[in-house]
Amino acid sequence: MVIRIQEADFDLGAEIKEIRKGDLQVGAVVSFVGTVRDLNDGSQLTSMTLEHYPGMTEKALEEIADQAKSRWDIRNTLIIHRIGPMLPEDQIVLVAVTSAHRREAFAACEFIMDYLKTAAPFWKKEVTSEGGRWVDARVADEVAMARWNKS
Amino acid sequence: MKIELRFFASLREALGTSHENILIPEFVNTISDLRSHLIGRGGAWAEVLEGSKTIRCALNQEMVSESTVLQEGAEVAFFPPVTGG
């Protein structure tokens, strides 16, 4: 399991190469990359800043990765989340999961993202032509997370 | 009882502080009590922490409900619902 909080950008290809290196049991790699959109609720976005809760963030992400590991037969998990200032089109988050078969990797990757969206202490502040504003949490994210608790 | 308060994102900005060590009176037992106690300071505190607002809290860096009982030396954080990813 690899968890990193960083200001720097990341290279998807290099990261995936690293998490599957030397593991001959891996037959599937699923990854998700979240990026900064240039339009949000109608106002033009000029930049965005991500704040987090140092210490708690790492613990929350470890807990999320542990839960995924206990639910599905997966090999390795990578979570990279950027903090600090970002621009439209920039990459924000990367979640990658390796497993023997695709089904587990797809499910675990989606679970980790849904869980991260509702439980990891990150906050986005957007800067638009009208000034700065904190992004509101979306009900859709809570709904997406709740699906996993039914089964 | 001595505790460490932390505030993040919109709460941090509205309160103008990210961090505070406080001594809380004996009748403050839970996080909910603590929130009411801070509202009692009035001004921005009353406005930001007011009961109808959805605020998340963490005790020693773990998300908890407001009914959670405080412990000596605990780190208690208040913040808005998270928006990462």
gemmi code that builds the backbone of each chain (N, CA, C; Angstrom):
import gemmi

chains = {
    "A": [
        ("MET", (0.837, -1.185, 0.000), (0.000, 0.000, 0.000), (0.884, 1.251, 0.000)),
        ("VAL", (0.580, 2.170, -0.903), (1.345, 3.417, -0.953), (0.360, 4.578, -0.861)),
        ("ILE", (0.609, 5.491, 0.097), (-0.249, 6.652, 0.261), (0.627, 7.893, 0.295)),
        ("ARG", (0.329, 8.825, -0.582), (1.148, 10.044, -0.615), (0.274, 11.289, -0.725)),
        ("ILE", (0.613, 12.285, 0.094), (-0.016, 13.600, 0.011), (1.107, 14.510, -0.470)),
        ("GLN", (0.907, 15.189, -1.581), (2.013, 15.987, -2.113), (1.529, 17.187, -2.915)),
        ("GLU", (2.379, 18.210, -3.003), (2.045, 19.371, -3.832), (2.347, 19.086, -5.289)),
        ("ALA", (3.370, 18.259, -5.515), (3.834, 18.006, -6.882), (2.838, 17.186, -7.699)),
        ("ASP", (2.896, 17.356, -9.001), (2.099, 16.559, -9.935), (2.630, 15.117, -9.931)),
        ("PHE", (1.885, 14.205, -10.581), (2.331, 12.813, -10.645), (2.246, 12.299, -12.082)),
        ("ASP", (2.980, 11.217, -12.339), (3.020, 10.601, -13.666), (2.358, 9.229, -13.575)),
        ("LEU", (1.155, 9.135, -14.132), (0.361, 7.910, -14.041), (1.142, 6.670, -14.489)),
        ("GLY", (1.808, 6.766, -15.632), (2.543, 5.624, -16.173), (3.632, 5.140, -15.227)),
        ("ALA", (4.392, 6.095, -14.713), (5.501, 5.747, -13.816), (4.979, 5.148, -12.513)),
        ("GLU", (3.880, 5.702, -12.005), (3.314, 5.222, -10.740), (2.786, 3.795, -10.883)),
        ("ILE", (2.124, 3.516, -11.990), (1.563, 2.174, -12.207), (2.668, 1.148, -12.399)),
        ("LYS", (3.682, 1.543, -13.106), (4.831, 0.661, -13.321), (5.400, 0.245, -11.959)),
        ("GLU", (5.467, 1.214, -11.051), (6.048, 0.995, -9.727), (5.199, 0.051, -8.864)),
        ("ILE", (3.859, 0.244, -8.851), (3.048, -0.576, -7.928), (2.858, -2.016, -8.390)),
        ("ARG", (3.128, -2.310, -9.699), (2.961, -3.700, -10.131), (4.294, -4.415, -10.352)),
        ("LYS", (5.358, -3.639, -10.151), (6.705, -4.165, -10.390), (6.992, -5.412, -9.551)),
        ("GLY", (7.432, -6.466, -10.212), (7.863, -7.671, -9.511), (6.754, -8.565, -8.985)),
        ("ASP", (5.475, -8.181, -9.187), (4.374, -9.010, -8.693), (3.752, -9.778, -9.862)),
        ("LEU", (4.132, -11.050, -9.988), (3.677, -11.852, -11.129), (2.238, -12.342, -10.977)),
        ("GLN", (1.638, -12.088, -9.814), (0.230, -12.462, -9.606), (-0.722, -11.424, -10.200)),
        ("VAL", (-0.189, -10.263, -10.539), (-1.050, -9.191, -11.040), (-1.478, -9.444, -12.481)),
        ("GLY", (-2.809, -9.455, -12.677), (-3.343, -9.620, -14.025), (-4.226, -8.453, -14.402)),
        ("ALA", (-4.439, -7.524, -13.452), (-5.315, -6.379, -13.717), (-4.833, -5.152, -12.967)),
        ("VAL", (-4.865, -4.017, -13.647), (-4.545, -2.731, -13.004), (-5.661, -1.769, -13.370)),
        ("VAL", (-6.320, -1.216, -12.365), (-7.356, -0.215, -12.618), (-6.920, 1.073, -11.938)),
        ("SER", (-7.038, 2.193, -12.659), (-6.669, 3.473, -12.057), (-7.731, 4.522, -12.334)),
        ("PHE", (-7.793, 5.487, -11.437), (-8.692, 6.631, -11.606), (-7.873, 7.895, -11.379)),
        ("VAL", (-8.042, 8.877, -12.255), (-7.390, 10.179, -12.070), (-8.470, 11.249, -12.038)),
        ("GLY", (-8.499, 12.032, -10.975), (-9.436, 13.149, -10.874), (-8.701, 14.423, -11.268)),
        ("THR", (-9.377, 15.291, -12.052), (-8.723, 16.510, -12.535), (-9.556, 17.755, -12.216)),
        ("VAL", (-8.920, 18.908, -12.305), (-9.604, 20.180, -12.029), (-10.406, 20.597, -13.257)),
        ("ARG", (-11.703, 20.755, -13.059), (-12.556, 21.210, -14.159), (-12.486, 22.730, -14.262)),
        ("ASP", (-12.675, 23.257, -15.475), (-12.577, 24.720, -15.621), (-13.920, 25.415, -15.431)),
        ("LEU", (-14.983, 24.662, -15.346), (-16.285, 25.282, -15.099), (-16.962, 24.584, -13.932)),
        ("ASN", (-17.429, 25.373, -12.977), (-18.131, 24.794, -11.846), (-19.227, 25.755, -11.428)),
        ("ASP", (-20.468, 25.321, -11.553), (-21.625, 26.156, -11.199), (-21.646, 27.501, -11.925)),
        ("GLY", (-21.217, 27.488, -13.161), (-21.403, 28.663, -13.989), (-20.334, 29.743, -13.988)),
        ("SER", (-19.478, 29.782, -12.963), (-18.455, 30.822, -12.949), (-17.139, 30.267, -13.461)),
        ("GLN", (-16.423, 31.084, -14.174), (-15.134, 30.665, -14.728), (-14.114, 30.467, -13.609)),
        ("LEU", (-13.532, 29.277, -13.588), (-12.540, 28.962, -12.557), (-11.150, 29.404, -13.012)),
        ("THR", (-10.475, 30.201, -12.167), (-9.119, 30.610, -12.539), (-8.068, 29.759, -11.831)),
        ("SER", (-8.362, 29.352, -10.584), (-7.456, 28.441, -9.878), (-8.189, 27.792, -8.716)),
        ("MET", (-7.515, 26.867, -8.070), (-8.118, 26.154, -6.953), (-7.037, 25.858, -5.919)),
        ("THR", (-7.430, 25.824, -4.643), (-6.468, 25.454, -3.610), (-7.057, 24.329, -2.790)),
        ("LEU", (-6.229, 23.348, -2.495), (-6.675, 22.227, -1.676), (-6.035, 22.253, -0.309)),
        ("GLU", (-6.885, 22.283, 0.718), (-6.405, 22.257, 2.105), (-6.647, 20.863, 2.665)),
        ("HIS", (-5.842, 20.439, 3.626), (-6.098, 19.144, 4.264), (-5.729, 19.197, 5.737)),
        ("TYR", (-5.955, 18.101, 6.418), (-5.706, 18.009, 7.857), (-4.518, 17.053, 8.025)),
        ("PRO", (-3.305, 17.615, 8.072), (-2.110, 16.758, 8.150), (-2.214, 15.779, 9.321)),
        ("GLY", (-1.858, 14.562, 9.088), (-1.953, 13.542, 10.140), (-3.236, 12.758, 9.997)),
        ("MET", (-4.361, 13.450, 10.090), (-5.638, 12.756, 9.936), (-5.821, 12.264, 8.499)),
        ("THR", (-5.384, 13.052, 7.538), (-5.538, 12.666, 6.138), (-4.884, 11.312, 5.869)),
        ("GLU", (-3.641, 11.174, 6.301), (-2.901, 9.933, 6.072), (-3.616, 8.751, 6.748)),
        ("LYS", (-4.056, 8.977, 7.996), (-4.766, 7.908, 8.723), (-6.051, 7.514, 8.013)),
        ("ALA", (-6.807, 8.498, 7.551), (-8.080, 8.223, 6.879), (-7.844, 7.435, 5.593)),
        ("LEU", (-6.821, 7.814, 4.835), (-6.551, 7.117, 3.571), (-6.064, 5.688, 3.820)),
        ("GLU", (-5.275, 5.504, 4.875), (-4.839, 4.143, 5.227), (-6.024, 3.271, 5.595)),
        ("GLU", (-6.949, 3.842, 6.361), (-8.156, 3.124, 6.772), (-8.990, 2.731, 5.541)),
        ("ILE", (-9.084, 3.644, 4.581), (-9.835, 3.387, 3.356), (-9.188, 2.249, 2.560)),
        ("ALA", (-7.862, 2.305, 2.420), (-7.144, 1.265, 1.673), (-7.246, -0.086, 2.394)),
        ("ASP", (-7.187, -0.065, 3.734), (-7.333, -1.297, 4.523), (-8.708, -1.923, 4.306)),
        ("GLN", (-9.731, -1.084, 4.307), (-11.093, -1.588, 4.096), (-11.240, -2.231, 2.720)),
        ("ALA", (-10.640, -1.591, 1.707), (-10.704, -2.150, 0.351), (-10.013, -3.514, 0.331)),
        ("LYS", (-8.891, -3.595, 1.011), (-8.115, -4.833, 1.060), (-8.903, -5.957, 1.752)),
        ("SER", (-9.687, -5.588, 2.769), (-10.451, -6.615, 3.479), (-11.711, -7.029, 2.712)),
        ("ARG", (-12.181, -6.176, 1.812), (-13.396, -6.508, 1.050), (-13.113, -7.286, -0.226)),
        ("TRP", (-11.989, -6.979, -0.876), (-11.683, -7.621, -2.154), (-10.286, -8.227, -2.141)),
        ("ASP", (-10.128, -9.234, -2.981), (-8.837, -9.903, -3.106), (-7.959, -9.086, -4.057)),
        ("ILE", (-7.296, -8.084, -3.484), (-6.463, -7.210, -4.317), (-5.003, -7.330, -3.901)),
        ("ARG", (-4.101, -6.928, -4.786), (-2.672, -7.094, -4.531), (-2.045, -5.836, -3.933)),
        ("ASN", (-2.232, -4.702, -4.602), (-1.590, -3.475, -4.129), (-2.519, -2.280, -4.361)),
        ("THR", (-2.336, -1.250, -3.551), (-3.161, -0.047, -3.660), (-2.267, 1.189, -3.628)),
        ("LEU", (-2.575, 2.136, -4.465), (-1.842, 3.408, -4.470), (-2.848, 4.555, -4.398)),
        ("ILE", (-2.626, 5.479, -3.464), (-3.447, 6.682, -3.406), (-2.501, 7.881, -3.357)),
        ("ILE", (-2.615, 8.768, -4.349), (-1.851, 10.019, -4.317), (-2.879, 11.142, -4.353)),
        ("HIS", (-2.794, 12.065, -3.409), (-3.695, 13.216, -3.423), (-2.863, 14.470, -3.337)),
        ("ARG", (-3.092, 15.382, -4.271), (-2.324, 16.632, -4.254), (-2.986, 17.659, -3.342)),
        ("ILE", (-2.164, 18.568, -2.816), (-2.639, 19.686, -1.991), (-2.000, 20.962, -2.534)),
        ("GLY", (-2.512, 22.109, -2.059), (-1.953, 23.386, -2.494), (-2.637, 23.926, -3.729)),
        ("PRO", (-1.997, 24.902, -4.385), (-2.629, 25.560, -5.533), (-2.616, 24.704, -6.798)),
        ("MET", (-3.713, 24.757, -7.560), (-3.824, 24.013, -8.813), (-4.573, 24.827, -9.852)),
        ("LEU", (-4.392, 24.445, -11.107), (-5.035, 25.163, -12.207), (-5.993, 24.228, -12.936)),
        ("PRO", (-6.946, 24.802, -13.701), (-7.824, 23.942, -14.499), (-6.987, 22.980, -15.348)),
        ("GLU", (-7.483, 21.751, -15.501), (-6.812, 20.674, -16.240), (-5.798, 19.909, -15.397)),
        ("ASP", (-5.357, 20.476, -14.279), (-4.365, 19.778, -13.445), (-4.938, 18.479, -12.879)),
        ("GLN", (-4.056, 17.541, -12.613), (-4.448, 16.298, -11.947), (-4.532, 16.572, -10.440)),
        ("ILE", (-5.564, 16.031, -9.775), (-5.716, 16.230, -8.329), (-5.418, 14.941, -7.575)),
        ("VAL", (-5.998, 13.849, -8.040), (-5.941, 12.608, -7.275), (-5.718, 11.409, -8.197)),
        ("LEU", (-4.981, 10.441, -7.677), (-4.786, 9.177, -8.401), (-5.035, 8.025, -7.443)),
        ("VAL", (-5.919, 7.110, -7.860), (-6.121, 5.863, -7.119), (-5.855, 4.732, -8.097)),
        ("ALA", (-4.988, 3.805, -7.726), (-4.715, 2.655, -8.586), (-4.718, 1.390, -7.748)),
        ("VAL", (-5.300, 0.334, -8.304), (-5.407, -0.941, -7.601), (-4.946, -2.059, -8.531)),
        ("THR", (-4.139, -2.976, -8.015), (-3.754, -4.144, -8.801), (-4.392, -5.382, -8.177)),
        ("SER", (-4.725, -6.355, -9.048), (-5.302, -7.616, -8.563), (-5.053, -8.691, -9.610)),
        ("ALA", (-5.421, -9.922, -9.282), (-5.243, -11.013, -10.240), (-6.253, -10.865, -11.381)),
        ("HIS", (-7.494, -10.498, -11.016), (-8.564, -10.386, -12.010), (-9.208, -9.001, -11.960)),
        ("ARG", (-9.771, -8.573, -13.086), (-10.248, -7.190, -13.217), (-11.371, -6.801, -12.268)),
        ("ARG", (-12.279, -7.740, -11.998), (-13.473, -7.411, -11.225), (-13.133, -6.769, -9.867)),
        ("GLU", (-12.205, -7.392, -9.163), (-11.806, -6.901, -7.843), (-11.164, -5.513, -7.937)),
        ("ALA", (-10.310, -5.335, -8.948), (-9.602, -4.057, -9.088), (-10.572, -2.923, -9.429)),
        ("PHE", (-11.540, -3.198, -10.322), (-12.552, -2.180, -10.659), (-13.341, -1.780, -9.413)),
        ("ALA", (-13.834, -2.780, -8.701), (-14.670, -2.505, -7.527), (-13.887, -1.761, -6.455)),
        ("ALA", (-12.688, -2.229, -6.151), (-11.895, -1.616, -5.086), (-11.535, -0.168, -5.418)),
        ("CYS", (-11.214, 0.093, -6.681), (-10.837, 1.448, -7.096), (-12.028, 2.403, -6.927)),
        ("GLU", (-13.204, 1.963, -7.341), (-14.399, 2.802, -7.216), (-14.762, 3.023, -5.741)),
        ("PHE", (-14.647, 1.960, -4.947), (-14.923, 2.049, -3.511), (-14.000, 3.072, -2.844)),
        ("ILE", (-12.716, 2.986, -3.146), (-11.744, 3.900, -2.532), (-12.068, 5.351, -2.877)),
        ("MET", (-12.425, 5.615, -4.145), (-12.767, 6.988, -4.524), (-14.037, 7.475, -3.828)),
        ("ASP", (-15.063, 6.615, -3.788), (-16.326, 7.012, -3.135), (-16.098, 7.297, -1.648)),
        ("TYR", (-15.289, 6.464, -1.031), (-15.005, 6.598, 0.395), (-14.178, 7.864, 0.647)),
        ("LEU", (-13.154, 8.050, -0.183), (-12.282, 9.230, -0.058), (-13.082, 10.533, -0.146)),
        ("LYS", (-14.036, 10.556, -1.080), (-14.859, 11.758, -1.305), (-15.663, 12.168, -0.073)),
        ("THR", (-15.985, 11.207, 0.793), (-16.832, 11.538, 1.946), (-16.104, 11.473, 3.279)),
        ("ALA", (-14.914, 10.853, 3.331), (-14.277, 10.637, 4.634), (-12.855, 11.177, 4.773)),
        ("ALA", (-12.202, 11.518, 3.678), (-10.825, 12.023, 3.803), (-10.865, 13.545, 3.945)),
        ("PRO", (-10.161, 14.086, 4.954), (-10.264, 15.523, 5.241), (-9.503, 16.428, 4.268)),
        ("PHE", (-10.110, 16.622, 3.094), (-9.603, 17.570, 2.095), (-10.714, 18.574, 1.822)),
        ("TRP", (-10.326, 19.820, 1.547), (-11.316, 20.846, 1.195), (-10.805, 21.659, 0.021)),
        ("LYS", (-11.707, 21.858, -0.961), (-11.349, 22.634, -2.145), (-11.857, 24.065, -2.013)),
        ("LYS", (-10.988, 24.994, -2.353), (-11.426, 26.387, -2.457), (-11.165, 26.845, -3.884)),
        ("GLU", (-12.241, 27.297, -4.531), (-12.105, 27.740, -5.912), (-11.934, 29.250, -5.973)),
        ("VAL", (-11.136, 29.687, -6.936), (-11.045, 31.114, -7.208), (-11.635, 31.331, -8.603)),
        ("THR", (-12.691, 32.133, -8.654), (-13.332, 32.433, -9.938), (-13.251, 33.934, -10.159)),
        ("SER", (-13.814, 34.383, -11.275), (-13.833, 35.825, -11.562), (-14.552, 36.603, -10.455)),
        ("GLU", (-15.411, 35.882, -9.699), (-16.157, 36.560, -8.624), (-15.477, 36.460, -7.260)),
        ("GLY", (-14.284, 35.894, -7.205), (-13.561, 35.784, -5.931), (-13.426, 34.342, -5.484)),
        ("GLY", (-12.989, 34.160, -4.219), (-12.766, 32.808, -3.700), (-14.013, 32.245, -3.037)),
        ("ARG", (-14.216, 30.938, -3.173), (-15.343, 30.315, -2.453), (-15.033, 28.837, -2.188)),
        ("TRP", (-15.425, 28.399, -1.001), (-15.227, 27.001, -0.630), (-16.267, 26.155, -1.342)),
        ("VAL", (-15.830, 25.049, -1.883), (-16.728, 24.154, -2.608), (-17.655, 23.447, -1.612)),
        ("ASP", (-18.942, 23.371, -1.947), (-19.903, 22.664, -1.089), (-19.822, 21.163, -1.328)),
        ("ALA", (-20.025, 20.402, -0.263), (-20.072, 18.942, -0.403), (-21.314, 18.588, -1.220)),
        ("ARG", (-21.223, 17.511, -2.007), (-22.344, 17.104, -2.847), (-23.079, 15.916, -2.240)),
        ("VAL", (-24.408, 16.008, -2.256), (-25.236, 14.908, -1.744), (-24.956, 13.636, -2.530)),
        ("ALA", (-24.687, 13.796, -3.841), (-24.428, 12.638, -4.713), (-23.249, 11.807, -4.196)),
        ("ASP", (-22.278, 12.460, -3.573), (-21.120, 11.731, -3.047), (-21.502, 10.870, -1.842)),
        ("GLU", (-22.396, 11.398, -1.012), (-22.880, 10.635, 0.152), (-23.670, 9.411, -0.327)),
        ("VAL", (-24.478, 9.632, -1.362), (-25.291, 8.549, -1.926), (-24.386, 7.462, -2.499)),
        ("ALA", (-23.327, 7.896, -3.211), (-22.397, 6.943, -3.816), (-21.719, 6.097, -2.736)),
        ("MET", (-21.385, 6.726, -1.620), (-20.735, 5.994, -0.526), (-21.708, 5.017, 0.139)),
        ("ALA", (-22.950, 5.463, 0.315), (-23.948, 4.649, 1.016), (-24.226, 3.327, 0.301)),
        ("ARG", (-24.075, 3.305, -1.019), (-24.286, 2.061, -1.796), (-23.448, 0.909, -1.263)),
        ("TRP", (-22.199, 1.241, -0.852), (-21.262, 0.192, -0.429), (-21.622, -0.411, 0.908)),
        ("ASN", (-22.450, 0.279, 1.675), (-22.815, -0.234, 3.000), (-24.013, -1.168, 2.977)),
        ("LYS", (-24.669, -1.259, 1.820), (-25.865, -2.092, 1.725), (-25.517, -3.585, 1.691)),
        ("SER", (-24.458, -3.912, 0.962), (-24.150, -5.340, 0.783), (-23.446, -5.932, 1.990)),
    ],
    "B": [
        ("MET", (-10.422, 20.351, 32.283), (-9.800, 19.480, 31.278), (-9.178, 20.332, 30.163)),
        ("LYS", (-7.993, 19.929, 29.755), (-7.283, 20.669, 28.713), (-7.460, 19.965, 27.369)),
        ("ILE", (-7.842, 20.691, 26.348), (-7.915, 20.095, 25.010), (-7.341, 21.041, 23.957)),
        ("GLU", (-7.033, 20.445, 22.817), (-6.488, 21.213, 21.709), (-7.542, 21.293, 20.620)),
        ("LEU", (-7.879, 22.515, 20.228), (-8.881, 22.720, 19.177), (-8.215, 22.963, 17.837)),
        ("ARG", (-8.804, 22.409, 16.776), (-8.311, 22.679, 15.417), (-9.499, 23.039, 14.538)),
        ("PHE", (-9.290, 23.975, 13.628), (-10.348, 24.374, 12.684), (-9.783, 24.361, 11.268)),
        ("PHE", (-10.619, 23.945, 10.323), (-10.147, 23.859, 8.941), (-11.097, 24.523, 7.951)),
        ("ALA", (-10.528, 24.854, 6.800), (-11.257, 25.355, 5.629), (-12.125, 26.569, 5.962)),
        ("SER", (-13.408, 26.539, 5.571), (-14.259, 27.726, 5.759), (-14.412, 28.096, 7.228)),
        ("LEU", (-14.371, 27.108, 8.133), (-14.491, 27.409, 9.565), (-13.256, 28.166, 10.053)),
        ("ARG", (-12.097, 27.698, 9.616), (-10.828, 28.344, 9.991), (-10.835, 29.806, 9.544)),
        ("GLU", (-11.274, 30.027, 8.293), (-11.285, 31.397, 7.765), (-12.271, 32.281, 8.511)),
        ("ALA", (-13.473, 31.758, 8.756), (-14.510, 32.568, 9.397), (-14.168, 32.878, 10.860)),
        ("LEU", (-13.481, 31.949, 11.525), (-13.123, 32.164, 12.924), (-11.808, 32.923, 13.059)),
        ("GLY", (-11.046, 32.954, 11.982), (-9.766, 33.656, 12.000), (-8.712, 32.948, 12.837)),
        ("THR", (-8.897, 31.642, 13.058), (-7.903, 30.872, 13.814), (-7.921, 29.407, 13.385)),
        ("SER", (-6.762, 28.765, 13.456), (-6.687, 27.361, 13.043), (-6.447, 26.456, 14.237)),
        ("HIS", (-6.148, 27.053, 15.370), (-5.578, 26.275, 16.443), (-5.746, 27.007, 17.777)),
        ("GLU", (-6.117, 26.271, 18.814), (-6.229, 26.911, 20.139), (-6.172, 25.855, 21.237)),
        ("ASN", (-5.408, 26.125, 22.276), (-5.409, 25.236, 23.440), (-6.342, 25.844, 24.468)),
        ("ILE", (-7.335, 25.064, 24.936), (-8.241, 25.645, 25.926), (-8.460, 24.727, 27.125)),
        ("LEU", (-8.847, 25.380, 28.197), (-9.259, 24.666, 29.409), (-10.775, 24.711, 29.400)),
        ("ILE", (-11.406, 23.551, 29.445), (-12.861, 23.564, 29.401), (-13.456, 23.281, 30.780)),
        ("PRO", (-14.590, 23.924, 31.076), (-15.213, 23.716, 32.385), (-15.739, 22.283, 32.552)),
        ("GLU", (-15.986, 21.914, 33.774), (-16.368, 20.532, 34.098), (-17.644, 20.036, 33.416)),
        ("PHE", (-18.591, 20.954, 33.195), (-19.860, 20.514, 32.596), (-19.757, 20.214, 31.095)),
        ("VAL", (-18.611, 20.461, 30.498), (-18.413, 20.131, 29.079), (-17.854, 18.712, 28.968)),
        ("ASN", (-18.725, 17.782, 28.603), (-18.320, 16.371, 28.562), (-18.161, 15.806, 27.154)),
        ("THR", (-19.046, 16.241, 26.260), (-19.033, 15.681, 24.902), (-18.636, 16.760, 23.888)),
        ("ILE", (-18.449, 16.334, 22.645), (-18.124, 17.291, 21.591), (-19.290, 18.250, 21.380)),
        ("SER", (-20.496, 17.728, 21.515), (-21.684, 18.572, 21.400), (-21.683, 19.667, 22.478)),
        ("ASP", (-21.329, 19.295, 23.708), (-21.215, 20.284, 24.801), (-20.165, 21.341, 24.462)),
        ("LEU", (-19.066, 20.857, 23.885), (-17.958, 21.751, 23.538), (-18.405, 22.761, 22.480)),
        ("ARG", (-19.156, 22.258, 21.491), (-19.664, 23.152, 20.442), (-20.553, 24.244, 21.057)),
        ("SER", (-21.443, 23.837, 21.957), (-22.325, 24.811, 22.619), (-21.504, 25.809, 23.433)),
        ("HIS", (-20.485, 25.298, 24.115), (-19.607, 26.139, 24.917), (-18.933, 27.203, 24.044)),
        ("LEU", (-18.479, 26.804, 22.873), (-17.812, 27.744, 21.960), (-18.812, 28.737, 21.370)),
        ("ILE", (-20.038, 28.274, 21.110), (-21.093, 29.170, 20.614), (-21.348, 30.279, 21.636)),
        ("GLY", (-21.196, 29.911, 22.912), (-21.393, 30.856, 24.015), (-20.433, 32.033, 24.000)),
        ("ARG", (-19.359, 31.945, 23.220), (-18.425, 33.062, 23.098), (-19.036, 34.208, 22.284)),
        ("GLY", (-20.111, 33.881, 21.527), (-20.792, 34.900, 20.731), (-20.031, 35.262, 19.472)),
        ("GLY", (-20.450, 36.343, 18.820), (-19.793, 36.842, 17.608), (-19.672, 35.786, 16.526)),
        ("ALA", (-18.481, 35.734, 15.904), (-18.242, 34.779, 14.815), (-18.431, 33.349, 15.294)),
        ("TRP", (-18.087, 33.078, 16.554), (-18.211, 31.716, 17.088), (-19.655, 31.240, 17.041)),
        ("ALA", (-20.554, 32.111, 17.491), (-21.975, 31.762, 17.513), (-22.487, 31.542, 16.085)),
        ("GLU", (-22.021, 32.389, 15.187), (-22.484, 32.340, 13.803), (-21.965, 31.079, 13.088)),
        ("VAL", (-20.668, 30.825, 13.213), (-20.022, 29.726, 12.487), (-20.440, 28.346, 13.000)),
        ("LEU", (-20.571, 28.208, 14.315), (-20.836, 26.893, 14.894), (-22.314, 26.629, 15.181)),
        ("GLU", (-23.153, 27.593, 14.867), (-24.594, 27.549, 15.122), (-25.203, 26.179, 14.747)),
        ("GLY", (-26.121, 25.744, 15.601), (-26.639, 24.384, 15.548), (-27.157, 23.838, 14.236)),
        ("SER", (-27.756, 24.697, 13.409), (-28.361, 24.189, 12.179), (-27.323, 23.891, 11.095)),
        ("LYS", (-26.081, 24.326, 11.314), (-25.054, 24.124, 10.280), (-24.447, 22.727, 10.354)),
        ("THR", (-24.223, 22.141, 9.180), (-23.603, 20.821, 9.132), (-22.095, 20.973, 9.320)),
        ("ILE", (-21.633, 20.484, 10.459), (-20.211, 20.556, 10.776), (-19.748, 19.156, 11.142)),
        ("ARG", (-18.608, 18.763, 10.618), (-18.029, 17.466, 10.969), (-17.027, 17.691, 12.102)),
        ("CYS", (-16.811, 16.630, 12.885), (-15.812, 16.754, 13.936), (-14.953, 15.499, 14.023)),
        ("ALA", (-13.747, 15.708, 14.509), (-12.822, 14.594, 14.672), (-12.224, 14.662, 16.069)),
        ("LEU", (-12.067, 13.491, 16.681), (-11.418, 13.401, 17.983), (-10.135, 12.608, 17.784)),
        ("ASN", (-9.027, 13.212, 18.143), (-7.717, 12.594, 17.921), (-7.573, 12.066, 16.496)),
        ("GLN", (-7.977, 12.921, 15.544), (-7.808, 12.669, 14.107), (-8.640, 11.509, 13.572)),
        ("GLU", (-9.757, 11.219, 14.243), (-10.706, 10.249, 13.702), (-12.086, 10.877, 13.687)),
        ("MET", (-12.773, 10.740, 12.566), (-14.110, 11.313, 12.436), (-15.032, 10.664, 13.460)),
        ("VAL", (-15.760, 11.482, 14.227), (-16.663, 10.945, 15.257), (-17.975, 11.724, 15.230)),
        ("SER", (-18.971, 11.213, 15.978), (-20.233, 11.943, 16.089), (-20.107, 12.908, 17.275)),
        ("GLU", (-21.036, 13.871, 17.324), (-20.959, 14.895, 18.368), (-21.241, 14.378, 19.775)),
        ("SER", (-21.797, 13.168, 19.858), (-22.095, 12.618, 21.186), (-20.851, 11.996, 21.840)),
        ("THR", (-19.746, 11.983, 21.108), (-18.510, 11.382, 21.620), (-17.993, 12.143, 22.841)),
        ("VAL", (-17.568, 11.381, 23.838), (-17.083, 11.963, 25.095), (-15.622, 12.408, 24.943)),
        ("LEU", (-15.339, 13.595, 25.465), (-13.986, 14.157, 25.392), (-13.046, 13.491, 26.393)),
        ("GLN", (-11.765, 13.519, 26.055), (-10.752, 12.996, 26.985), (-9.701, 14.073, 27.226)),
        ("GLU", (-9.069, 14.016, 28.388), (-7.991, 14.937, 28.740), (-6.920, 14.914, 27.638)),
        ("GLY", (-6.503, 16.086, 27.203), (-5.429, 16.181, 26.214), (-5.844, 15.873, 24.789)),
        ("ALA", (-7.156, 15.698, 24.552), (-7.623, 15.314, 23.213), (-7.431, 16.439, 22.196)),
        ("GLU", (-7.264, 16.033, 20.948), (-7.242, 16.982, 19.837), (-8.616, 16.921, 19.192)),
        ("VAL", (-9.330, 18.035, 19.229), (-10.681, 18.067, 18.672), (-10.715, 19.020, 17.487)),
        ("ALA", (-11.161, 18.521, 16.339), (-11.202, 19.360, 15.139), (-12.635, 19.538, 14.663)),
        ("PHE", (-12.933, 20.752, 14.226), (-14.227, 21.057, 13.605), (-13.954, 21.495, 12.170)),
        ("PHE", (-14.760, 20.974, 11.237), (-14.572, 21.357, 9.835), (-15.841, 21.094, 9.037)),
        ("PRO", (-15.945, 21.725, 7.836), (-17.130, 21.477, 7.006), (-17.044, 20.092, 6.363)),
        ("PRO", (-18.153, 19.581, 5.796), (-18.102, 18.309, 5.074), (-16.974, 18.355, 4.033)),
        ("VAL", (-16.282, 17.234, 3.871), (-15.074, 17.217, 3.043), (-15.397, 17.286, 1.544)),
        ("THR", (-14.465, 17.838, 0.774), (-14.691, 18.010, -0.667), (-13.450, 17.680, -1.500)),
        ("GLY", (-12.716, 16.658, -1.085), (-11.519, 16.269, -1.845), (-11.846, 15.402, -3.041)),
        ("GLY", (-10.813, 14.849, -3.635), (-10.978, 13.913, -4.749), (-11.058, 14.603, -6.089)),
    ],
}
model = gemmi.Model(1)
for chain_id, residues in chains.items():
    chain = gemmi.Chain(chain_id)
    for i, (resn, *xyz) in enumerate(residues, 1):
        res = gemmi.Residue()
        res.name, res.seqid = resn, gemmi.SeqId(i, " ")
        for name, pos in zip(("N", "CA", "C"), xyz):
            atom = gemmi.Atom()
            atom.name, atom.element = name, gemmi.Element(name[0])
            atom.pos, atom.b_iso = gemmi.Position(*pos), 0.0
            res.add_atom(atom)
        chain.add_residue(res)
    model.add_chain(chain)
structure = gemmi.Structure()
structure.add_model(model)
structure.setup_entities()
